[in-house]
Amino acid sequence: MIKLLRIREAAEILGVNPETLRRWDRLGKLKAVVVSTRGDRRYRREDIVNFINIHQKNKYE
């Protein structure tokens, strides 16, 4: 089963504001899954882990 995180949970893991995640989604930097007609966003845990790994790797190159 795919674990989906609420925007606040994802923001806390990444150490950013939820608005930053909304902006990243619009820019295609970290895509969200829209789960309602209201536009609620969820983030796949593996996408968050991959994002962290990629950006940590780039930080040290």
C-alpha distance matrix in Angstrom:
0.0 3.8 6.3 9.4 12.7 15.8 18.8 20.7 18.1 17.8 21.6 22.2 20.2 22.2 25.4 26.2 27.0 24.5 27.1 26.8 23.2 24.4 27.1 25.0 22.8 26.1 27.4 24.3 24.0 20.5 18.9 17.0 14.9 17.3 15.8 19.2 22.7 23.9 22.2 19.8 17.8 14.4 13.7 10.7 11.1 11.7 14.3 16.0 16.2 17.6 20.0 21.3 21.9 23.7 25.8 26.7 27.7 29.8 31.4 33.0 34.2
3.8 0.0 3.8 6.3 9.8 13.0 15.6 17.8 15.3 14.5 18.3 19.2 17.3 19.0 22.2 22.8 23.6 21.1 23.6 23.2 19.5 20.7 23.4 21.2 19.1 22.4 23.6 20.6 20.3 16.7 15.2 13.4 11.6 14.3 13.5 17.1 20.5 21.5 19.4 17.0 14.6 11.1 10.0 7.0 7.8 8.6 10.8 12.5 13.3 14.6 16.6 18.1 19.0 20.6 22.6 23.8 24.9 26.7 28.3 30.2 31.3
6.3 3.8 0.0 3.8 6.6 10.0 12.8 14.5 11.8 11.5 15.3 15.9 14.2 16.3 19.3 20.0 20.7 18.4 21.3 21.0 17.5 19.0 21.9 19.9 18.2 21.8 23.1 20.5 19.7 16.0 14.9 12.7 11.5 14.0 13.1 16.6 20.2 20.5 18.4 15.5 13.1 9.4 8.3 6.0 5.9 8.2 10.3 10.9 12.0 14.1 15.6 16.6 18.1 20.0 21.4 22.4 24.1 25.9 27.1 29.0 30.6
9.4 6.3 3.8 0.0 3.8 6.7 9.4 11.6 9.6 9.2 12.9 14.1 13.1 14.8 17.6 17.6 17.9 15.2 17.9 17.9 14.4 15.6 18.7 17.1 15.2 18.6 20.3 18.0 17.6 13.7 12.4 9.6 8.5 10.7 10.0 13.5 17.0 17.0 14.8 11.8 9.4 5.7 5.3 4.7 6.1 9.1 9.8 10.1 12.4 14.3 14.9 16.3 18.4 19.8 20.8 22.2 24.2 25.5 26.5 28.9 30.5
12.7 9.8 6.6 3.8 0.0 3.8 6.4 8.0 5.9 6.0 9.4 10.5 10.0 11.9 14.3 14.4 14.5 12.0 15.2 15.3 12.1 13.7 16.9 15.6 14.3 17.8 19.5 17.8 16.9 13.1 12.5 9.8 9.8 11.6 11.3 14.2 17.7 16.8 14.6 11.2 8.7 5.3 5.0 6.2 6.5 10.2 10.3 9.3 11.9 14.3 14.2 15.0 17.6 19.2 19.5 20.9 23.3 24.5 25.0 27.6 29.4
15.8 13.0 10.0 6.7 3.8 0.0 3.8 5.5 5.3 6.3 8.6 10.0 10.9 12.5 14.1 13.5 12.7 9.7 12.8 13.8 10.9 11.9 15.4 15.0 13.7 16.8 19.0 17.9 17.3 13.8 13.0 9.9 10.1 10.7 10.3 12.5 15.7 14.1 12.2 8.6 6.8 5.0 6.5 9.2 10.0 13.5 13.0 11.7 14.7 17.0 16.1 17.0 20.1 21.3 21.1 22.7 25.4 26.1 26.4 29.3 31.2
18.8 15.6 12.8 9.4 6.4 3.8 0.0 3.8 5.5 5.2 6.0 8.5 10.0 10.5 11.8 10.4 9.2 6.0 9.0 10.1 7.4 8.6 12.0 11.9 11.1 14.0 16.1 15.6 14.8 11.7 11.5 8.9 10.3 10.8 11.6 13.4 16.0 14.0 11.6 8.4 6.3 5.9 6.9 10.3 11.2 14.3 12.8 11.2 14.6 16.5 14.8 15.7 19.1 20.0 19.2 21.1 23.9 24.2 24.2 27.4 29.2
20.7 17.8 14.5 11.6 8.0 5.5 3.8 0.0 3.8 5.5 5.0 6.1 8.6 9.9 10.1 9.2 8.0 5.9 9.6 10.8 9.3 10.9 14.0 14.2 14.1 16.9 18.8 18.6 17.3 14.5 14.9 12.6 14.0 14.5 14.9 16.4 18.9 16.5 14.6 11.4 9.9 9.4 10.0 12.9 12.8 16.2 15.1 12.7 15.6 18.1 16.3 16.3 19.9 21.2 20.0 21.3 24.5 24.9 24.4 27.5 29.7
18.1 15.3 11.8 9.6 5.9 5.3 5.5 3.8 0.0 3.8 5.5 5.2 6.3 8.7 9.8 10.3 10.4 8.9 12.7 13.0 10.9 13.2 16.1 15.4 15.4 18.7 20.1 19.3 17.6 14.4 15.0 12.8 14.1 15.4 15.5 17.7 20.6 18.8 16.7 13.2 11.2 9.3 8.9 10.9 10.0 13.5 13.2 10.5 13.0 15.9 14.8 14.5 17.8 19.6 18.8 19.7 22.8 23.8 23.4 26.1 28.5
17.8 14.5 11.5 9.2 6.0 6.3 5.2 5.5 3.8 0.0 3.8 5.4 5.2 6.2 8.4 8.6 9.4 8.0 11.3 10.7 8.2 11.1 13.6 12.2 12.4 15.9 16.9 15.9 14.0 10.8 11.8 10.3 12.3 14.2 15.1 17.7 20.5 18.9 16.2 13.2 10.3 8.3 6.7 8.8 8.1 11.1 10.0 7.2 10.2 12.6 11.2 11.2 14.7 16.1 15.4 16.6 19.6 20.4 20.3 23.2 25.3
21.6 18.3 15.3 12.9 9.4 8.6 6.0 5.0 5.5 3.8 0.0 3.8 5.5 5.1 5.8 5.0 5.7 5.4 8.7 8.1 6.8 10.0 12.0 11.3 12.4 15.4 16.3 16.1 13.9 11.5 13.1 12.0 14.6 15.9 17.3 19.3 21.7 19.5 16.9 14.2 11.7 10.8 9.8 12.3 11.7 14.3 12.7 9.6 12.5 14.6 12.3 12.0 15.7 16.8 15.2 16.5 19.8 20.1 19.5 22.6 24.8
22.2 19.2 15.9 14.1 10.5 10.0 8.5 6.1 5.2 5.4 3.8 0.0 3.8 5.4 5.0 6.4 7.7 8.4 11.9 11.3 10.6 13.7 15.6 14.9 16.1 19.2 19.9 19.6 17.2 14.8 16.5 15.3 17.5 19.0 19.8 21.9 24.5 22.3 20.0 16.9 14.7 13.3 12.2 14.1 12.5 15.3 14.6 11.1 13.0 15.8 13.9 12.7 16.2 18.0 16.3 16.8 20.3 21.1 20.0 22.8 25.5
20.2 17.3 14.2 13.1 10.0 10.9 10.0 8.6 6.3 5.2 5.5 3.8 0.0 3.8 5.6 8.0 10.4 10.8 14.1 12.8 11.4 14.9 16.6 15.0 16.1 19.6 19.8 18.9 16.2 13.6 15.6 14.9 17.1 19.3 20.2 22.8 25.7 23.9 21.3 18.2 15.4 13.4 11.3 12.2 10.0 12.3 11.9 8.3 9.5 12.5 11.2 9.5 12.8 15.0 13.8 13.9 17.3 18.5 17.7 20.2 22.9
22.2 19.0 16.3 14.8 11.9 12.5 10.5 9.9 8.7 6.2 5.1 5.4 3.8 0.0 3.8 5.6 8.7 9.8 12.3 10.1 9.3 13.1 14.0 12.2 14.0 17.2 17.0 16.4 13.3 11.4 14.0 14.1 17.0 19.2 20.8 23.3 25.8 24.0 21.1 18.5 15.5 14.0 11.6 13.0 11.3 12.9 11.5 7.8 9.4 11.5 9.1 7.6 11.3 12.7 10.9 11.6 15.1 15.7 14.8 17.7 20.2
25.4 22.2 19.3 17.6 14.3 14.1 11.8 10.1 9.8 8.4 5.8 5.0 5.6 3.8 0.0 3.8 7.1 9.4 11.8 10.0 10.5 14.0 14.7 13.7 16.0 18.7 18.6 18.7 15.7 14.2 16.9 16.8 19.7 21.4 23.0 25.1 27.3 25.1 22.4 19.9 17.3 16.3 14.6 16.3 14.8 16.6 15.2 11.6 13.1 15.2 12.6 10.8 14.4 15.6 13.2 13.5 17.2 17.5 15.9 18.8 21.6
26.2 22.8 20.0 17.6 14.4 13.5 10.4 9.2 10.3 8.6 5.0 6.4 8.0 5.6 3.8 0.0 3.8 6.5 8.2 6.4 7.5 10.8 11.2 10.9 13.3 15.6 15.7 16.4 13.8 12.6 15.1 15.1 18.2 19.5 21.4 23.1 25.0 22.6 19.9 17.8 15.4 15.2 13.9 16.4 15.7 17.5 15.5 12.3 14.6 16.2 13.0 12.2 16.0 16.5 13.9 15.2 18.6 18.2 16.9 20.3 22.6
27.0 23.6 20.7 17.9 14.5 12.7 9.2 8.0 10.4 9.4 5.7 7.7 10.4 8.7 7.1 3.8 0.0 3.8 5.3 5.3 7.0 9.1 10.1 11.0 13.0 14.8 15.6 16.8 14.9 13.7 15.5 14.8 17.7 18.2 20.0 21.2 22.8 20.0 17.6 15.7 14.0 14.6 14.2 17.3 17.2 19.5 17.3 14.5 17.3 18.8 15.8 15.5 19.3 19.6 17.2 18.8 22.2 21.5 20.4 23.9 26.0
24.5 21.1 18.4 15.2 12.0 9.7 6.0 5.9 8.9 8.0 5.4 8.4 10.8 9.8 9.4 6.5 3.8 0.0 3.8 5.3 5.1 6.5 8.8 9.9 10.7 12.8 14.4 15.2 14.0 12.2 13.2 11.8 14.4 14.6 16.3 17.4 19.0 16.3 13.9 11.9 10.3 11.2 11.5 15.0 15.5 18.1 15.8 13.5 16.9 18.4 15.6 16.1 19.8 20.1 18.3 20.2 23.4 22.9 22.3 25.8 27.7
27.1 23.6 21.3 17.9 15.2 12.8 9.0 9.6 12.7 11.3 8.7 11.9 14.1 12.3 11.8 8.2 5.3 3.8 0.0 3.8 5.3 5.0 6.2 8.6 9.8 10.7 12.4 14.1 13.3 12.5 13.4 12.6 15.4 15.1 17.4 18.1 18.9 16.2 13.7 12.7 11.4 13.3 13.7 17.3 18.3 20.4 17.7 15.8 19.2 20.1 16.9 17.8 21.5 21.1 19.1 21.5 24.4 23.3 22.9 26.5 28.1
26.8 23.2 21.0 17.9 15.3 13.8 10.1 10.8 13.0 10.7 8.1 11.3 12.8 10.1 10.0 6.4 5.3 5.3 3.8 0.0 3.8 5.4 5.0 6.1 8.5 9.9 10.4 12.0 10.5 10.1 11.9 12.1 15.5 16.1 18.8 20.0 21.1 18.8 15.8 14.8 12.7 13.9 13.2 16.4 17.1 18.7 15.7 13.7 16.9 17.4 14.0 14.8 18.3 17.7 15.5 18.0 20.8 19.5 19.2 22.9 24.3
23.2 19.5 17.5 14.4 12.1 10.9 7.4 9.3 10.9 8.2 6.8 10.6 11.4 9.3 10.5 7.5 7.0 5.1 5.3 3.8 0.0 3.8 5.4 5.0 6.1 8.6 9.7 10.2 8.9 7.3 8.7 8.5 11.9 12.8 15.5 17.1 18.6 16.7 13.4 12.1 9.4 10.3 9.5 12.7 13.8 15.5 12.5 10.9 14.4 14.9 11.9 13.4 16.8 16.3 14.9 17.6 20.2 19.4 19.5 23.1 24.4
24.4 20.7 19.0 15.6 13.7 11.9 8.6 10.9 13.2 11.1 10.0 13.7 14.9 13.1 14.0 10.8 9.1 6.5 5.0 5.4 3.8 0.0 3.8 5.5 5.1 6.4 8.7 9.8 10.0 8.9 8.9 8.3 11.3 11.2 14.1 15.1 16.0 14.0 10.7 10.3 8.4 10.5 10.9 14.4 16.2 17.9 14.8 13.9 17.6 17.8 14.9 16.8 20.1 19.3 18.1 21.0 23.4 22.3 22.7 26.3 27.3
27.1 23.4 21.9 18.7 16.9 15.4 12.0 14.0 16.1 13.6 12.0 15.6 16.6 14.0 14.7 11.2 10.1 8.8 6.2 5.0 5.4 3.8 0.0 3.8 5.3 5.1 6.2 8.5 8.5 9.0 9.8 10.6 13.9 14.1 17.4 18.4 18.9 17.0 13.8 13.9 11.9 13.9 13.6 16.7 18.4 19.5 16.0 15.2 18.6 18.2 15.0 16.9 20.0 18.6 17.0 20.2 22.3 20.7 21.1 24.8 25.5
25.0 21.2 19.9 17.1 15.6 15.0 11.9 14.2 15.4 12.2 11.3 14.9 15.0 12.2 13.7 10.9 11.0 9.9 8.6 6.1 5.0 5.5 3.8 0.0 3.8 5.5 5.0 5.9 4.9 5.4 7.2 9.0 12.7 13.9 17.3 19.0 20.0 18.6 15.0 14.8 12.0 13.0 11.8 14.4 15.9 16.4 12.8 12.2 15.4 14.7 11.4 13.7 16.5 15.0 13.7 17.1 18.9 17.4 18.2 21.9 22.5
22.8 19.1 18.2 15.2 14.3 13.7 11.1 14.1 15.4 12.4 12.4 16.1 16.1 14.0 16.0 13.3 13.0 10.7 9.8 8.5 6.1 5.1 5.3 3.8 0.0 3.8 5.4 5.0 6.0 5.2 4.7 6.0 9.4 10.4 14.0 15.7 16.7 15.7 12.0 12.1 9.3 10.7 10.0 12.7 15.0 15.7 12.1 12.4 15.9 15.1 12.5 15.3 18.0 16.6 16.1 19.5 21.1 20.0 21.2 24.6 25.1
26.1 22.4 21.8 18.6 17.8 16.8 14.0 16.9 18.7 15.9 15.4 19.2 19.6 17.2 18.7 15.6 14.8 12.8 10.7 9.9 8.6 6.4 5.1 5.5 3.8 0.0 3.8 5.5 7.8 8.5 7.8 9.2 11.9 12.1 15.8 16.8 16.9 16.0 12.5 13.6 11.6 13.8 13.7 16.3 18.8 19.3 15.7 16.1 19.5 18.4 15.7 18.6 21.1 19.3 18.6 22.1 23.6 21.9 23.1 26.7 26.8
27.4 23.6 23.1 20.3 19.5 19.0 16.1 18.8 20.1 16.9 16.3 19.9 19.8 17.0 18.6 15.7 15.6 14.4 12.4 10.4 9.7 8.7 6.2 5.0 5.4 3.8 0.0 3.8 5.5 7.9 8.5 11.1 14.2 15.1 18.8 20.3 20.5 19.7 16.2 17.0 14.6 16.1 15.1 17.3 19.4 19.3 15.5 15.9 18.8 17.2 14.3 17.2 19.3 17.0 16.2 19.9 21.0 19.0 20.3 23.8 23.7
24.3 20.6 20.5 18.0 17.8 17.9 15.6 18.6 19.3 15.9 16.1 19.6 18.9 16.4 18.7 16.4 16.8 15.2 14.1 12.0 10.2 9.8 8.5 5.9 5.0 5.5 3.8 0.0 3.8 5.6 5.7 9.0 12.0 13.7 17.4 19.3 20.1 19.8 16.0 16.6 13.7 14.5 13.0 14.6 16.8 16.3 12.5 13.6 16.4 14.5 12.1 15.4 17.2 14.9 14.9 18.6 19.4 17.9 19.8 23.0 22.7
24.0 20.3 19.7 17.6 16.9 17.3 14.8 17.3 17.6 14.0 13.9 17.2 16.2 13.3 15.7 13.8 14.9 14.0 13.3 10.5 8.9 10.0 8.5 4.9 6.0 7.8 5.5 3.8 0.0 3.8 6.4 9.8 13.2 15.4 18.8 21.1 22.3 21.7 17.9 17.7 14.4 14.6 12.4 13.8 15.2 14.6 10.8 11.2 13.7 11.8 8.9 12.0 13.9 11.6 11.2 14.9 15.9 14.4 16.1 19.4 19.4
20.5 16.7 16.0 13.7 13.1 13.8 11.7 14.5 14.4 10.8 11.5 14.8 13.6 11.4 14.2 12.6 13.7 12.2 12.5 10.1 7.3 8.9 9.0 5.4 5.2 8.5 7.9 5.6 3.8 0.0 3.8 6.6 10.1 12.7 15.8 18.5 20.2 19.6 15.8 15.0 11.5 11.1 8.6 10.1 11.6 11.5 7.7 8.1 11.1 9.9 7.4 10.6 12.9 11.6 11.6 14.9 16.4 15.7 17.2 20.4 20.9
18.9 15.2 14.9 12.4 12.5 13.0 11.5 14.9 15.0 11.8 13.1 16.5 15.6 14.0 16.9 15.1 15.5 13.2 13.4 11.9 8.7 8.9 9.8 7.2 4.7 7.8 8.5 5.7 6.4 3.8 0.0 3.8 6.9 9.4 12.7 15.4 17.0 16.9 13.1 12.7 9.3 9.2 7.5 9.1 11.8 11.8 8.3 9.8 13.0 12.0 10.4 13.7 15.8 14.7 15.2 18.4 19.7 19.2 20.9 24.0 24.4
17.0 13.4 12.7 9.6 9.8 9.9 8.9 12.6 12.8 10.3 12.0 15.3 14.9 14.1 16.8 15.1 14.8 11.8 12.6 12.1 8.5 8.3 10.6 9.0 6.0 9.2 11.1 9.0 9.8 6.6 3.8 0.0 3.8 6.2 9.2 12.0 14.0 13.8 10.2 9.2 5.7 5.6 5.1 7.6 10.8 11.9 9.1 10.2 13.7 13.6 12.4 15.2 17.6 17.2 17.6 20.5 22.2 22.0 23.4 26.5 27.3
14.9 11.6 11.5 8.5 9.8 10.1 10.3 14.0 14.1 12.3 14.6 17.5 17.1 17.0 19.7 18.2 17.7 14.4 15.4 15.5 11.9 11.3 13.9 12.7 9.4 11.9 14.2 12.0 13.2 10.1 6.9 3.8 0.0 3.8 6.1 9.4 11.8 12.4 9.2 8.3 5.5 5.1 6.1 7.7 11.4 12.7 10.7 12.4 15.6 15.7 15.2 18.0 20.2 20.0 20.8 23.5 25.1 25.2 26.8 29.7 30.4
17.3 14.3 14.0 10.7 11.6 10.7 10.8 14.5 15.4 14.2 15.9 19.0 19.3 19.2 21.4 19.5 18.2 14.6 15.1 16.1 12.8 11.2 14.1 13.9 10.4 12.1 15.1 13.7 15.4 12.7 9.4 6.2 3.8 0.0 3.8 6.0 8.0 8.7 5.7 5.6 4.6 6.4 8.9 11.1 14.6 16.3 14.4 15.6 19.1 19.3 18.5 21.2 23.6 23.4 23.9 26.7 28.3 28.3 29.6 32.7 33.5
15.8 13.5 13.1 10.0 11.3 10.3 11.6 14.9 15.5 15.1 17.3 19.8 20.2 20.8 23.0 21.4 20.0 16.3 17.4 18.8 15.5 14.1 17.4 17.3 14.0 15.8 18.8 17.4 18.8 15.8 12.7 9.2 6.1 3.8 0.0 3.8 7.2 8.3 6.7 5.7 6.2 6.9 10.1 11.9 15.2 17.3 16.1 17.3 20.5 21.2 20.8 23.2 25.6 25.8 26.4 28.9 30.7 31.0 32.3 35.3 36.2
19.2 17.1 16.6 13.5 14.2 12.5 13.4 16.4 17.7 17.7 19.3 21.9 22.8 23.3 25.1 23.1 21.2 17.4 18.1 20.0 17.1 15.1 18.4 19.0 15.7 16.8 20.3 19.3 21.1 18.5 15.4 12.0 9.4 6.0 3.8 0.0 3.8 5.2 5.3 5.6 8.0 9.9 13.4 15.5 18.7 21.0 19.7 20.6 23.9 24.7 24.0 26.3 28.9 29.0 29.4 32.0 33.9 33.9 35.1 38.2 39.2
22.7 20.5 20.2 17.0 17.7 15.7 16.0 18.9 20.6 20.5 21.7 24.5 25.7 25.8 27.3 25.0 22.8 19.0 18.9 21.1 18.6 16.0 18.9 20.0 16.7 16.9 20.5 20.1 22.3 20.2 17.0 14.0 11.8 8.0 7.2 3.8 0.0 3.8 5.3 7.6 10.4 13.0 16.3 18.7 22.0 24.1 22.4 23.4 26.9 27.3 26.3 28.9 31.5 31.2 31.5 34.3 36.2 35.8 37.0 40.3 41.1
23.9 21.5 20.5 17.0 16.8 14.1 14.0 16.5 18.8 18.9 19.5 22.3 23.9 24.0 25.1 22.6 20.0 16.3 16.2 18.8 16.7 14.0 17.0 18.6 15.7 16.0 19.7 19.8 21.7 19.6 16.9 13.8 12.4 8.7 8.3 5.2 3.8 0.0 3.8 5.8 9.3 12.4 15.9 18.8 21.7 24.2 22.3 22.7 26.4 27.1 25.7 27.9 30.9 30.7 30.5 33.2 35.4 35.0 35.8 39.2 40.2
22.2 19.4 18.4 14.8 14.6 12.2 11.6 14.6 16.7 16.2 16.9 20.0 21.3 21.1 22.4 19.9 17.6 13.9 13.7 15.8 13.4 10.7 13.8 15.0 12.0 12.5 16.2 16.0 17.9 15.8 13.1 10.2 9.2 5.7 6.7 5.3 5.3 3.8 0.0 3.8 6.2 9.7 12.8 15.8 18.9 21.1 19.0 19.4 23.1 23.6 22.1 24.5 27.4 27.1 26.9 29.7 31.8 31.3 32.3 35.7 36.5
19.8 17.0 15.5 11.8 11.2 8.6 8.4 11.4 13.2 13.2 14.2 16.9 18.2 18.5 19.9 17.8 15.7 11.9 12.7 14.8 12.1 10.3 13.9 14.8 12.1 13.6 17.0 16.6 17.7 15.0 12.7 9.2 8.3 5.6 5.7 5.6 7.6 5.8 3.8 0.0 3.8 6.8 10.3 13.5 16.2 18.8 17.1 17.1 20.7 21.8 20.4 22.4 25.5 25.6 25.4 27.9 30.2 30.1 30.8 34.1 35.3
17.8 14.6 13.1 9.4 8.7 6.8 6.3 9.9 11.2 10.3 11.7 14.7 15.4 15.5 17.3 15.4 14.0 10.3 11.4 12.7 9.4 8.4 11.9 12.0 9.3 11.6 14.6 13.7 14.4 11.5 9.3 5.7 5.5 4.6 6.2 8.0 10.4 9.3 6.2 3.8 0.0 3.8 6.8 10.1 12.9 15.3 13.4 13.5 17.1 18.0 16.7 18.8 21.7 21.9 21.8 24.3 26.5 26.5 27.3 30.5 31.7
14.4 11.1 9.4 5.7 5.3 5.0 5.9 9.4 9.3 8.3 10.8 13.3 13.4 14.0 16.3 15.2 14.6 11.2 13.3 13.9 10.3 10.5 13.9 13.0 10.7 13.8 16.1 14.5 14.6 11.1 9.2 5.6 5.1 6.4 6.9 9.9 13.0 12.4 9.7 6.8 3.8 0.0 3.8 6.7 9.4 12.0 10.8 10.9 14.3 15.5 14.8 16.7 19.4 20.1 20.4 22.5 24.7 25.2 26.1 29.0 30.4
13.7 10.0 8.3 5.3 5.0 6.5 6.9 10.0 8.9 6.7 9.8 12.2 11.3 11.6 14.6 13.9 14.2 11.5 13.7 13.2 9.5 10.9 13.6 11.8 10.0 13.7 15.1 13.0 12.4 8.6 7.5 5.1 6.1 8.9 10.1 13.4 16.3 15.9 12.8 10.3 6.8 3.8 0.0 3.8 6.3 8.6 7.1 7.2 10.6 11.8 11.2 13.2 15.7 16.4 17.0 19.1 21.1 21.8 22.8 25.6 26.9
10.7 7.0 6.0 4.7 6.2 9.2 10.3 12.9 10.9 8.8 12.3 14.1 12.2 13.0 16.3 16.4 17.3 15.0 17.3 16.4 12.7 14.4 16.7 14.4 12.7 16.3 17.3 14.6 13.8 10.1 9.1 7.6 7.7 11.1 11.9 15.5 18.7 18.8 15.8 13.5 10.1 6.7 3.8 0.0 3.8 5.5 5.2 6.6 8.9 10.0 10.8 12.7 14.5 15.6 16.8 18.6 20.2 21.4 22.8 25.1 26.4
11.1 7.8 5.9 6.1 6.5 10.0 11.2 12.8 10.0 8.1 11.7 12.5 10.0 11.3 14.8 15.7 17.2 15.5 18.3 17.1 13.8 16.2 18.4 15.9 15.0 18.8 19.4 16.8 15.2 11.6 11.8 10.8 11.4 14.6 15.2 18.7 22.0 21.7 18.9 16.2 12.9 9.4 6.3 3.8 0.0 3.8 5.4 5.2 6.3 8.7 9.9 10.8 12.5 14.4 15.6 16.6 18.4 20.2 21.2 23.3 24.9
11.7 8.6 8.2 9.1 10.2 13.5 14.3 16.2 13.5 11.1 14.3 15.3 12.3 12.9 16.6 17.5 19.5 18.1 20.4 18.7 15.5 17.9 19.5 16.4 15.7 19.3 19.3 16.3 14.6 11.5 11.8 11.9 12.7 16.3 17.3 21.0 24.1 24.2 21.1 18.8 15.3 12.0 8.6 5.5 3.8 0.0 3.8 5.4 5.0 6.1 8.5 9.8 10.4 12.1 14.1 15.2 16.3 18.2 19.8 21.5 22.8
14.3 10.8 10.3 9.8 10.3 13.0 12.8 15.1 13.2 10.0 12.7 14.6 11.9 11.5 15.2 15.5 17.3 15.8 17.7 15.7 12.5 14.8 16.0 12.8 12.1 15.7 15.5 12.5 10.8 7.7 8.3 9.1 10.7 14.4 16.1 19.7 22.4 22.3 19.0 17.1 13.4 10.8 7.1 5.2 5.4 3.8 0.0 3.8 5.5 5.1 6.0 8.6 9.8 10.4 12.1 14.1 15.3 16.4 18.1 20.4 21.3
16.0 12.5 10.9 10.1 9.3 11.7 11.2 12.7 10.5 7.2 9.6 11.1 8.3 7.8 11.6 12.3 14.5 13.5 15.8 13.7 10.9 13.9 15.2 12.2 12.4 16.1 15.9 13.6 11.2 8.1 9.8 10.2 12.4 15.6 17.3 20.6 23.4 22.7 19.4 17.1 13.5 10.9 7.2 6.6 5.2 5.4 3.8 0.0 3.8 5.5 5.1 6.2 8.6 10.0 10.7 12.2 14.2 15.4 16.4 18.8 20.4
16.2 13.3 12.0 12.4 11.9 14.7 14.6 15.6 13.0 10.2 12.5 13.0 9.5 9.4 13.1 14.6 17.3 16.9 19.2 16.9 14.4 17.6 18.6 15.4 15.9 19.5 18.8 16.4 13.7 11.1 13.0 13.7 15.6 19.1 20.5 23.9 26.9 26.4 23.1 20.7 17.1 14.3 10.6 8.9 6.3 5.0 5.5 3.8 0.0 3.8 5.4 5.2 6.2 8.6 10.0 10.6 12.2 14.3 15.3 17.1 18.7
17.6 14.6 14.1 14.3 14.3 17.0 16.5 18.1 15.9 12.6 14.6 15.8 12.5 11.5 15.2 16.2 18.8 18.4 20.1 17.4 14.9 17.8 18.2 14.7 15.1 18.4 17.2 14.5 11.8 9.9 12.0 13.6 15.7 19.3 21.2 24.7 27.3 27.1 23.6 21.8 18.0 15.5 11.8 10.0 8.7 6.1 5.1 5.5 3.8 0.0 3.8 5.4 5.1 6.1 8.5 9.9 10.5 12.2 14.1 15.8 16.8
20.0 16.6 15.6 14.9 14.2 16.1 14.8 16.3 14.8 11.2 12.3 13.9 11.2 9.1 12.6 13.0 15.8 15.6 16.9 14.0 11.9 14.9 15.0 11.4 12.5 15.7 14.3 12.1 8.9 7.4 10.4 12.4 15.2 18.5 20.8 24.0 26.3 25.7 22.1 20.4 16.7 14.8 11.2 10.8 9.9 8.5 6.0 5.1 5.4 3.8 0.0 3.8 5.5 5.3 6.2 8.5 10.0 10.7 12.2 14.7 15.7
21.3 18.1 16.6 16.3 15.0 17.0 15.7 16.3 14.5 11.2 12.0 12.7 9.5 7.6 10.8 12.2 15.5 16.1 17.8 14.8 13.4 16.8 16.9 13.7 15.3 18.6 17.2 15.4 12.0 10.6 13.7 15.2 18.0 21.2 23.2 26.3 28.9 27.9 24.5 22.4 18.8 16.7 13.2 12.7 10.8 9.8 8.6 6.2 5.2 5.4 3.8 0.0 3.8 5.5 5.3 6.0 8.4 9.9 10.4 12.7 14.6
21.9 19.0 18.1 18.4 17.6 20.1 19.1 19.9 17.8 14.7 15.7 16.2 12.8 11.3 14.4 16.0 19.3 19.8 21.5 18.3 16.8 20.1 20.0 16.5 18.0 21.1 19.3 17.2 13.9 12.9 15.8 17.6 20.2 23.6 25.6 28.9 31.5 30.9 27.4 25.5 21.7 19.4 15.7 14.5 12.5 10.4 9.8 8.6 6.2 5.1 5.5 3.8 0.0 3.8 5.6 5.2 6.1 8.6 9.9 11.2 12.7
23.7 20.6 20.0 19.8 19.2 21.3 20.0 21.2 19.6 16.1 16.8 18.0 15.0 12.7 15.6 16.5 19.6 20.1 21.1 17.7 16.3 19.3 18.6 15.0 16.6 19.3 17.0 14.9 11.6 11.6 14.7 17.2 20.0 23.4 25.8 29.0 31.2 30.7 27.1 25.6 21.9 20.1 16.4 15.6 14.4 12.1 10.4 10.0 8.6 6.1 5.3 5.5 3.8 0.0 3.8 5.6 5.2 6.2 8.6 10.4 10.9
25.8 22.6 21.4 20.8 19.5 21.1 19.2 20.0 18.8 15.4 15.2 16.3 13.8 10.9 13.2 13.9 17.2 18.3 19.1 15.5 14.9 18.1 17.0 13.7 16.1 18.6 16.2 14.9 11.2 11.6 15.2 17.6 20.8 23.9 26.4 29.4 31.5 30.5 26.9 25.4 21.8 20.4 17.0 16.8 15.6 14.1 12.1 10.7 10.0 8.5 6.2 5.3 5.6 3.8 0.0 3.8 5.4 5.0 6.1 8.9 10.1
26.7 23.8 22.4 22.2 20.9 22.7 21.1 21.3 19.7 16.6 16.5 16.8 13.9 11.6 13.5 15.2 18.8 20.2 21.5 18.0 17.6 21.0 20.2 17.1 19.5 22.1 19.9 18.6 14.9 14.9 18.4 20.5 23.5 26.7 28.9 32.0 34.3 33.2 29.7 27.9 24.3 22.5 19.1 18.6 16.6 15.2 14.1 12.2 10.6 9.9 8.5 6.0 5.2 5.6 3.8 0.0 3.8 5.5 5.1 6.7 9.1
27.7 24.9 24.1 24.2 23.3 25.4 23.9 24.5 22.8 19.6 19.8 20.3 17.3 15.1 17.2 18.6 22.2 23.4 24.4 20.8 20.2 23.4 22.3 18.9 21.1 23.6 21.0 19.4 15.9 16.4 19.7 22.2 25.1 28.3 30.7 33.9 36.2 35.4 31.8 30.2 26.5 24.7 21.1 20.2 18.4 16.3 15.3 14.2 12.2 10.5 10.0 8.4 6.1 5.2 5.4 3.8 0.0 3.8 5.4 5.6 6.6
29.8 26.7 25.9 25.5 24.5 26.1 24.2 24.9 23.8 20.4 20.1 21.1 18.5 15.7 17.5 18.2 21.5 22.9 23.3 19.5 19.4 22.3 20.7 17.4 20.0 21.9 19.0 17.9 14.4 15.7 19.2 22.0 25.2 28.3 31.0 33.9 35.8 35.0 31.3 30.1 26.5 25.2 21.8 21.4 20.2 18.2 16.4 15.4 14.3 12.2 10.7 9.9 8.6 6.2 5.0 5.5 3.8 0.0 3.8 5.4 5.3
31.4 28.3 27.1 26.5 25.0 26.4 24.2 24.4 23.4 20.3 19.5 20.0 17.7 14.8 15.9 16.9 20.4 22.3 22.9 19.2 19.5 22.7 21.1 18.2 21.2 23.1 20.3 19.8 16.1 17.2 20.9 23.4 26.8 29.6 32.3 35.1 37.0 35.8 32.3 30.8 27.3 26.1 22.8 22.8 21.2 19.8 18.1 16.4 15.3 14.1 12.2 10.4 9.9 8.6 6.1 5.1 5.4 3.8 0.0 3.8 5.8
33.0 30.2 29.0 28.9 27.6 29.3 27.4 27.5 26.1 23.2 22.6 22.8 20.2 17.7 18.8 20.3 23.9 25.8 26.5 22.9 23.1 26.3 24.8 21.9 24.6 26.7 23.8 23.0 19.4 20.4 24.0 26.5 29.7 32.7 35.3 38.2 40.3 39.2 35.7 34.1 30.5 29.0 25.6 25.1 23.3 21.5 20.4 18.8 17.1 15.8 14.7 12.7 11.2 10.4 8.9 6.7 5.6 5.4 3.8 0.0 3.8
34.2 31.3 30.6 30.5 29.4 31.2 29.2 29.7 28.5 25.3 24.8 25.5 22.9 20.2 21.6 22.6 26.0 27.7 28.1 24.3 24.4 27.3 25.5 22.5 25.1 26.8 23.7 22.7 19.4 20.9 24.4 27.3 30.4 33.5 36.2 39.2 41.1 40.2 36.5 35.3 31.7 30.4 26.9 26.4 24.9 22.8 21.3 20.4 18.7 16.8 15.7 14.6 12.7 10.9 10.1 9.1 6.6 5.3 5.8 3.8 0.0
